[in-house]
Amino acid sequence: MTGKPQQHDWQRCARMLRLVAHPARLMILRALAERSQCVRDINTLVPIPQPHLSQHMAVLRRAELVDCHTNGSMRCYYVLRPRFVRQLVRLLCEQDAPKRRSREAVLREIRRAESGPSGQKA
């Protein structure tokens, strides 16, 4: 395939990261990644006032990350993008220590990338 590689929608990605970048929303997503839950259950796992929880749930719904079904006065939430949410939670929960590299190692990597797969300069 020739031509310019397809551009990724980084604006959309940044918007999504801003929407989930709140401790309460991350806790909600982690809880819902495990299983669908009703508001009462979510509120026991995310100890914030119920009106605040409702506001966070509305943000997550607008972002199309979660949705709900109602049963009388009970709202039960589930994840709309389970793979994304599970991967996000797993990534954020991992303990990934910074890995420093020597100047020489970085320069070798750059030279290798510039020379291409055959070892010849492009």
URVENSUL-V491053 format. One record per residue. RES is the residue in three letters. PHI is phi in degrees with one decimal (NA if undefined). OMEGA is omega as a letter, one per 40 degrees, with the letter a starting at -180 (999 if undefined). BURIAL is b if it has 16 or more other C-alpha atoms within 10 Angstrom, else e. Layout:
res=[RES & RES]
phi=[PHI & PHI]
omega=[OMEGA & OMEGA]
burial=[BURIAL & BURIAL]
This chain:
res=[MET & THR & GLY & LYS & PRO & GLN & GLN & HIS & ASP & TRP & GLN & ARG & CYS & ALA & ARG & MET & LEU & ARG & LEU & VAL & ALA & HIS & PRO & ALA & ARG & LEU & MET & ILE & LEU & ARG & ALA & LEU & ALA & GLU & ARG & SER & GLN & CYS & VAL & ARG & ASP & ILE & ASN & THR & LEU & VAL & PRO & ILE & PRO & GLN & PRO & HIS & LEU & SER & GLN & HIS & MET & ALA & VAL & LEU & ARG & ARG & ALA & GLU & LEU & VAL & ASP & CYS & HIS & THR & ASN & GLY & SER & MET & ARG & CYS & TYR & TYR & VAL & LEU & ARG & PRO & ARG & PHE & VAL & ARG & GLN & LEU & VAL & ARG & LEU & LEU & CYS & GLU & GLN & ASP & ALA & PRO & LYS & ARG & ARG & SER & ARG & GLU & ALA & VAL & LEU & ARG & GLU & ILE & ARG & ARG & ALA & GLU & SER & GLY & PRO & SER & GLY & GLN & LYS & ALA]
phi=[NA & -110.2 & 98.5 & -73.5 & -62.1 & -62.9 & -76.5 & -84.6 & -82.6 & -68.2 & -62.5 & -64.1 & -62.4 & -63.9 & -61.8 & -63.7 & -63.6 & -63.2 & -67.3 & -90.8 & -78.6 & -145.2 & -53.1 & -64.9 & -67.1 & -66.0 & -64.0 & -62.1 & -63.2 & -62.8 & -63.3 & -76.2 & -66.8 & -77.8 & -171.6 & -64.4 & -147.2 & -86.9 & -53.3 & -57.9 & -68.0 & -61.5 & -66.4 & -74.1 & -85.2 & -118.2 & -76.6 & -129.5 & -57.0 & -55.7 & -61.3 & -67.4 & -59.9 & -60.9 & -65.5 & -65.5 & -64.0 & -63.5 & -62.8 & -65.8 & -69.9 & -62.0 & -77.2 & 57.7 & -97.5 & -134.6 & -147.3 & -143.7 & -120.4 & -107.1 & -135.5 & 69.0 & -92.4 & -94.4 & -108.7 & -115.1 & -100.4 & -144.7 & -86.8 & -85.1 & -123.6 & -60.6 & -64.0 & -60.3 & -65.3 & -62.2 & -66.3 & -62.6 & -61.9 & -61.6 & -61.0 & -72.3 & -86.5 & -69.6 & -97.0 & -113.7 & -72.1 & -60.1 & -121.3 & -76.0 & -127.4 & -72.6 & -57.2 & -61.8 & -63.2 & -65.4 & -64.6 & -61.0 & -62.2 & -64.7 & -61.6 & -62.3 & -68.1 & -70.0 & -81.0 & 80.6 & -66.9 & -87.0 & 86.9 & -101.6 & -62.9 & -79.5]
omega=[a & i & a & i & a & a & i & a & a & i & i & i & i & i & i & i & i & a & a & a & i & a & a & a & i & i & i & a & i & i & a & i & i & i & i & a & i & a & a & i & i & a & i & i & a & a & i & i & a & i & i & i & i & i & i & i & i & i & a & i & i & i & a & i & i & i & a & i & i & i & a & i & a & i & i & a & i & a & i & a & a & a & i & a & i & i & i & a & i & i & a & a & i & i & a & a & i & a & i & i & i & i & a & i & i & a & i & i & i & i & i & a & i & a & i & a & a & a & i & i & a & 999]
burial=[e & e & e & e & e & e & e & e & e & e & e & e & e & e & e & e & e & e & b & b & e & e & e & b & b & b & b & b & b & b & b & b & b & e & e & b & b & b & b & e & e & b & b & e & e & b & e & e & e & e & e & e & b & e & e & b & b & e & b & b & b & e & e & e & b & b & b & b & e & e & e & e & e & e & e & b & b & b & b & b & e & b & e & e & b & b & e & b & b & e & e & e & e & e & e & e & e & e & e & e & e & e & e & e & e & e & e & e & e & e & e & e & e & e & e & e & e & e & e & e & e & e]
